[in-house]
Amino acid sequence: MTSDLSWTAARDEAHRQGALCAGAPVAVDLAAALGRTLAADVRAPGAVPGHDGAAMDGWAVAGDPPWRLGTAIVAGAAPSTQTLESGQARPVTTGAPVPPGTTSVVRSEDAHVDDAGRLVRHAAAARRHIRPAGEEVALGDLLFRAGTVLTPPRAALAAASGVDHVSVAVAPTVRVAVLGDEIVGTGVPRPGQVRDVFTHTLPGILRAFGADPVESLRVTDDRDATTTALADSTARLVVTTGGTAGSSTDHVRGALEAIGAHLLLDRVQVRPGRPMLLARREDTLYLCLPGNPMAAMVGMVLLGAPLVAGMLGRPAASTSTVRLAVDVPNDRPGSLVLAYVRDDHPDGVARAVPASRQTSAMLRGLADADGLMVVPTGGGTAGDVVPTLPLPWS
């Protein structure tokens, strides 16, 4: 078990542990693979284009004008084996295979047929307007590496190359368990209660990561109920909120021990969100987040994203940076994670201002934030560059 890791080391560990629990891939057709993560490299079974083809409507010609006209060639026709001799031309449509011996394709607007039935050029053109076979993709080219998300343009390129099926990672199933006697599901909470803000939001975040949330439930502050919520699930990932600290109502650690789960990561050197836990039992991972709303959201972005990426065989998303627009103090140990908004600057360089009204228990500042920034111990001054984490919903 590792304890009190830095936020960067914790992200690396979460990704590594997720990769150790990656499921077996499946083969699917391209339509079913859209948006999914490739589990194996994809190579081109054919060239694109598969023949020397006309890039424009016009005439395939050989030699110098004027040209004698032959029969037309249309897109979809089988490539001709008859060589186009010098002084000959054949009408072609865009994409049609040009015959051997073609020196160029003359565009429709650059030539005309004279009264003698010969093709005559009336506008000069330096380009040949021929797409050579394999210009875009050569046979056997590596199209995409394992871990790549198959977007519509990537699926289109794979199809153009002759790919029918690909191997993809199976999205990890997730159970979300929200712990706490004080949590209510509807209406305005009475004093002493709080509204459930997780069972309907965390599944959406997990889907954005590429996971498959299958269940959300609320659990009372009870050792047996917490143990059951962790153990009684076939999901490959269980995400909990609350119960990770050390009070008399915090039962997550005891429940993990009771089900035989091994703690992999215990606390992270960040505020908010320090009491985050990551554990494993056989092939199931447990991401246990604090109960305060902002702290839990920070934990989801900080550890949930690389954890799911690892389970899918994806690389962890890289962090970015932003320049501070104001001084940001941090006189306590550990990194300070803040929601920020961009402040346009006359020099064109985006700068970050901490969002107002944000603490571990608040969501107001996060609601309209552009991202999360990480301020090191000692704080930062205006002009300093600090790391940022993208928000999966923006």
N, C-alpha and C positions, 0 to 999 in steps of 0.2 A: 504494500500500500504506500502511496505517496501522499504527503500531507502538506497543506499550505503552499502549494505551488504558485509560481507567478502565473499571470493570466495567459501568457504565451505558451509556457510549458504545459499548463492545464489544457489548452486547446490542442496542442500536439498529442498529449496523452489520450484525450477523448477521441481524436481521430484514429490513433493507433488501436485503441480498444475496440472502436467500431469496426475497423478493418478485420480484426480477429474474429468478429462475430458475423461477418458477411455471409449471407445465405447462398445456396446453390443457384446459378443462373438458369434461365430458361430461354428457349429459342422461340421467337415470335415473328410474324410478318411485319413489314414496315409500318402498316397502318396501326397495328397494335403497339408498336415500339415508340411512337411519337411521344416526346416528353420524358422518355425513360433513359436510364443510364446504360451505356454499352458495357457488357461484361467481357468482351473480347475485341481485339483489333478488327477493323473492317477493311478488307482489301478489294480492289476493283476486279471483278471477274471479266470485265470488258473495257475497251477504250471508249473515250468520249471526245469527239465523235468517233464512231466506228468506221468512218470512211472519209476520204477527202470530199468535202461538200461545199456547195455554193453558200456564201454568206449573204447574198443578195438575190433578188429576182433579176433576171437578165439573160445573158448568153454565155455559155462556156465556149471559149475561143482558143485556137492554137495559131501561133504565128501572128503576122501582121495583117491589117485590114487591106482591102475589103474581104469579108468572109462569106463562104457559101453556106447556106443554111441547111441543117439536117433536122432530124426528128427531135421532138421535145423530150426533156427528162423532168419528171416531177418528184417531189419528196415522197419517199416510200418505195420508189422503184429500186430494183436490184442494181447494184453497181455494174456498169457496162464493162465488158472485157475488150471491146473494140477501141483501138487507139484513135484519138481525135488527131487528124493529120493537119499539118500547117495549112492555113487558109480556110479551115472549116470552123463552123460555129453551130452550137445546138442550144435552143432555148432551155433555160433551167429555172426552177423555183427555189426559194430559200430552203436550204437543208437538203436539196437533192444531191445525190452523188455525182461528182463530175467524172467524165471518162479519163482514162490514161492519156497523157499528152496535153492535157489542158494547161495552158500557160496563165490564164486569168479568167475571171468572170467579169464581163462588161455589164454594168448596171443598166437597167431598162431606160433610165433617164439620160444615159450617156451615149446612146447610139440609136439608129433607126434603120429600117429596111428601105433601100432605094427602089426606084421604079424597075430596076433589073432584078429585084429579088435578092440583092446582096445586102449584108449587114455592114453599115458604115458607121464609124465612130465620129461623133461630133463634139465630144468633150474629153479632154485628157484626164487620166486618173493614174496616180502612182501606185495605188494599192491593188493587190491581186484579187481581193474579195473571195478568197478560198480558205475555208477552215480545214487545216490538215488533220488527218486521222490522229487521235491521241493528243490533240492540242491542249485539251483541258485535263484529261485523265488518261494515263497510259495503263495498259493491261498490267495488273499486279500492283498498282500504286497503293500506298497506304492512304486510305481516306480519313479514317478516324481511329484514334487510340481508345483502348478500354478506359472507362471512366468519363467518357464524353457524353453529354446529354444530347439525345437525338432530336434536334430542332427540325421544324418543317423544311428549311432549306437544306439541311444535312440529309434528311430522308429523301428529298428530291434528288440530290446529287447521287446518293446511293442507288436509287432507282434508275437514274440515267446510266449508271455504270453496270446495271444488270443484277443488282442485289435484290433478292426476294425476302430473305430471312436474316435476322441478326440475333445474337445472344445478348440478353439484357439482364440486369440485376433485378431481383425481386424486391419491391419496396417493403421495408420492414414494417410489420404491423405494430401498432402502439396502443397501449391502454393508458389513459390519463386518469389519475386519481387525485382528487382535491380533498385535502385533509383539514378538518376543523369543525368543532361543534358550533362555532359562531357564524358559520357560512349559511346563507339562505339563497334559494334559487330564484325567487321572484319578488317583485315589489320593492318598496322602500324599507330597508332594514330598521328595526327598532333599535334604540340605544343598546349597545353591547353586541350587536350583530353587524355583519358586513355582507355585502352582496357577492355572490359567486361571479368572479370575473374570468375564470379560467376554463370551465368545462366547454364553453362555446368559442373560446379564442385560441387556446393552445392547439387544438386539432388543426385549425387553419394554418397556424405557423408551421406545424409539423408537415402538413401537405406541401407547403411552400418549400420545405427542405427536401421533399421527395419521399417522405414516409407515408404510411397508410394507417391513420388513426381509425381504430375499429370500435372503441368504447371509451366513454367518459362517465365517471361516477364520483359522487361525494361520499366521504368516509368520516365517521365520527372520531373524536379524539379518544380512541380506545386501543389498547395494545393488540387485542385479538382481532378487532376489525381491521386494523392497519396491516397485521400479518396476513390476514386473508386477502386483502386487496393486492398485496404484493405477490402472494403465492398462487392465488387462484386465477391464473391468466395464461393463455396460450400465446400471448403477444410476445414478439421478440424484443420489444422495448417497453418498459413501464416508466412513465413520467409521473412524479408526484410533486405536489406543492404543499409546503408546511411540514412541521414536525421534524425538522432537521437540526434544531438547536438542542439545548440541554435542559429545558424546563420539564415540569412534572407531566405536561400534556404532549410532549414530543416523543413519539414512539417509533420513529423511522429506523433509527440505529438498532434498537432492540428487535424490531420486526425483521430487519435484514439478517441479523445474527440468528434469529429463530428459524428462518427458512434456509439457512446455510449459504447465504450470499457472501461473497468475498468483497470487501471494500477495496476499490482500485484507486480512488481519489477522495481525499477527505479535506475539504475546505480549499478555497482559492484566495490568493492575496488581492482581493478587490473589494471595493465598497460601491454600491450595495451588492449583496449576493454572496458574501464570504462563506456561509455555511452550506455550500453545495456539496453533494455527494455523488459518486459514481460507483456502482457495484455490479457484480456479475454472479449469476448462478447458472451453471451449465451454459446454454446458448442464449440466455436472457440477460439483457442489460437493464440496469435501474439507474435512471437519472433523477435524483431527488433534489428538488429546488426549495429555496426558502418560501415562506407563505406570503410575505409582503409583495404586493403587485409588481413594483418596479424591480425589486430584487429578483423575482422569478423571471420576469421578462429579460433582464440582463443575463441570467443563467441560461435561458433558452438560446439567446443569440450567441453567448460566449462558448457554451459547451454543446448545446443541442445541435447547432449547425454542423460542426466538425464531426460529431458523433454519428449523425445520420449519413453524412458524406462518406465516412469510413465504412459504414454498413453497406453502402451502395457501390463502393469501389471508386468513388470520386475523389479527386484531390480536395483538400480543405480549401475553402475560399480564402483568397489572400486578403490581407488587411490593406487599407489605404491610409492616407494622411490628410490632415487639414491644418491650416495655420490659425492660431488663436487670434481672435480680435481683441480680447481683453485678458487681463491677468486672471488666472484661476488658481486659488490657493489649494494646497493639499498638505496639511501639516501632520497627518496621521500616517501610520505604516500602511503599505499597500497602495495599489493603484486606485484612482477614483474614476469610476465610469459615469459619464454624464450624457444625457440626451442634449443634442445641440441643434441649432438652426443656423443656416448659412447667412452670412452678412455680406452682401455685395460690396466690393471695394472699388474705388476709382481706378486702381491699377489692373483690374480684371482678375485678380487672384482671390478666390473664395476664402473667406475667413469664417471661423466658428464662434458663436456666442452660446453659452449654456442656456438651455431653455428655462423659462421661469417655472416656479412651483413644481420642483421635483425633489423628492426624498425617496427612500426605499419603500414607503407606504403610499406614494402618490403615483398617479398615471397622467396627470394633466400635462406635464412637460413632455412626456413621451408621445402623447397623442398626435402632435403636429411636428415632431422632430424630423430632421433630415438624416440623422444617424446617431451613433454612439461614439463618443470620443473617450480615450483613455489617458488620463492625466497622471504622470508618475508621482511618487512620493517627493515632496518638496514643492510641488505645484509647477505651474508654467506661467510665463509672462507673455504679454501681447507680442506676436511675431514668432513665437515658438511653433514648431511643427510637432504635432502629436498624432499617434495612431488613431484610426477610426475603424469601426465595424459597421457593415451595411445592415439595414433593417430589412428583414425578409418580406415585409408588407409594403415597402416603398419602391 
